[in-house]
Amino acid sequence: MDDDRQSRLVSSNSNSSMTAELDPVIHSIGFEIEELSPSQLTGRLPVTDKCCQPFKVLHGGVSALVAEALASMGAHMASGYRRVAGVSLSINHFRSAAVGDVVLARAAPVHVGRSTQVWEVKLWKEDPSAPGKKGPQISESRVTLLCNLPVPDHLKNAGDALIKYAKTTSKL
């Protein structure tokens, strides 16, 4: 196996185990987090039958799930690991992604305030001729979250995995 391919494989395996620890739900559909910081989260989702509606295209609810998950992790980090809660999710779907496509995701804050945050999450099809490059945009979401909520004593360690990976991750 050549060094570049082995490096991608190791990176993919570590992304997968990181995602499994951070968010088992998005991991269960095949999503992998690639970049993790309070100012940006990125990742990828191979479109499989597991995340499609009956017409073999990405389920709109999966796009919403990815948006809520990434925005929530980002807001949790941006608020200093205080508790956050999503209060509004708005999503526009522009195009479909079919089985076999890879979807690229990027979440970034639009507003980080003392009591609320607003995050924008965009999804694109990956350009099949240039892996890692964005193709057509398939959706755009706005996620509004309450932030800086008190963390209950029994959940004081809720941010530990984010702290662990945010320190070691940026473009794995």
Number of C-alpha atoms within 10 A of each C-alpha: 6 6 8 9 10 11 13 12 12 13 14 16 13 16 22 19 14 21 23 18 14 20 17 14 15 19 19 14 17 19 26 26 30 23 19 25 22 20 15 20 23 21 21 21 22 22 23 17 17 15 23 19 14 9 10 17 19 25 20 16 13 16 24 21 15 24 27 25 19 27 31 24 22 25 33 24 21 20 20 13 23 17 21 24 17 18 10 12 17 12 18 14 14 12 14 17 22 21 16 12 18 23 26 26 29 22 32 21 21 15 12 16 13 11 12 18 26 21 26 23 27 22 28 23 26 23 16 12 8 9 10 14 12 17 18 15 19 20 21 21 22 23 26 24 23 19 24 21 15 10 14 10 7 7 9 13 11 16 17 12 14 21 15 11 18 16 10 12 16 14 12 15
